[in-house]
């Protein structure tokens, strides 16, 4: 009997997973299929780009600079065992542009923007404002969802580009001040070692992460139920699912790019 109960629980869990996956796929399909039909809400896209990019700069920049500084410290500790401290600039540039910049920026934006979008759209759902949009012949997918998806895809790579520069600068400061690197030599090594493919790979990742963050925020908010408690639950789910999906997507994108 215990085995049957366990199998039944496993089956219910798997069916719920398939249901959620199918509903998410339909949600994405509806948002993208209606995006190219007029009217176009350019102001909504611009506002979301400001919210995602400009207002996220302080937290992403602060995260990036300290990530670069910590990376310089840890790299020095590891490379000192092999007397290879001269490779610190290359490691900082490679790690920041390919991994730390996109992932940390994605997680920070997920915590800030994903939660905000889920709370905003969830509040509109439980207060029947989305139903009012439908009554006024305004497609909520075109007006609420697609501008956020487009803004996330376009803006996060630009945000990551800034984070890359700030992160490398953080590593530069620690290397020069603590390890007595020659500033010109550090910059020369970064410039010589860093290739455009590293930057492009990081921006491609961040574009996918931007889509994930905005999608989870919109999806969880759109299907929230149960008043204020449901909105709070949707906000939490948006941040958690976006963070997990960012890490999962990072692995598969890294495997694909390195291969």
Secondary structure, DSSP 8 states (H G I E B T S, - for coil): -HHHHHHHHHHHHHHHHHHHHHHHHHHHHHHHHTTTSS---HHHHHHHHHHHTGGGHHHHHHHHHHHHHHHHHHHHHHHHTTT-GGGHHHHHHHHIIIIIHHHHHHHHHIIIIIHHHHHHHHHHHHTTHHHHHHHTT--HIIIIIHHHHHHHHHHHHHHHHHHHHHHHHHHHHHHHHHS---HHHHHHHHHHH--HHHHHHHHHHHHHHHHHHHHHHHHHHHT--SHHHHHHHHHHHHHHHHHHHHHHHHHHHHHHHH-
